[in-house]
Amino acid sequence: MGAEVARIISCDTTDDNQRADYESTLFPDGEALQEPCTMRSTFYCASVAAGLAVAAVTRHLRGLGLARDTLCNILAGFAGRP
């Protein structure tokens, strides 16, 4: 976990279209953003990302549909404020 942006991508693995959409979001580790040491391991951001992932699973289990792509900027307070 680096920086203060979290992205949660969900898909129904039994749906070939959703699966293909999900797989198109993947990229090699070498292309990932490399943050300086002071921006790595921001524990509270990892906790927020984990909460969003659990919320996505909960929505699915309750039959509320998938939140296919959730992106939040934690530093900006979720609202994009400067």
N, C-alpha and C positions, 0 to 999 in steps of 0.2 A: 504494500500500500504506500503510495507516494502522493504528495500534494494534498489538496483538499477538494478533489472532485471525485464523485462516485458514479459509476454507471452500472446498472443492473439490467441484463438482457435475459429475457425469458422466452421459452418456446415450448410448444407441444411437440415432443419428439415423434409422435405418431403422424404428424402432419408434415409431409415432405416439403411443402412450400415454406412453412415456418422453420423447419430444420435447415433448409438451404439459406434462408435469410439470416439465421443465427450464425451459420458457418461462415457467411460472407463478412461477418464482423470481426473474425479472428485474424490475428497477424502474428508474425514471429516475434519472439522476445527482443530481438535486435532492433526492431522498429518501435519499441515502447519508449515512452518519454523517460529519460534518465534525469531524475531530480537530484539536486545537491543533498549532501548528508543531512542538512538542517531541515529538509522537507520530507525526509523519509520517516516511515514508521509513526505517522501521526495516529496514535492509538484511538483517539476519539472518532476520527474519520473512518477507521476500519469498523468501529462499533456501529456507526451510522449505516455504513454499507451492509453490514450483517443484518441490521434491523430491516432495511429495505428488501433484502433478499428473503427474509422470513415473511415479510408482508406479502411479497409476490407469491410465495408458496401458499400462504393462508388464503389469498384471493382465489387461487386455483382450486384448492381443496373445498372452498365454500361455493364453487361454481360461479364465481363472479367474473370469470374471464382472466386473461393474462394481461398484465401491464408489460407489453412486449419490450419496451426500451425506456428505462427511467434514467435520467441524467440529472444530477444535482450538484451544484457548486456550493459546498459547505461553507467556504470562506465568505461567499457573497450572501449567506443567510438564506439560501434557497430561492430568493426572489430576484437575484441578479443585481442587487444594489451595490454601488461602489464601496 
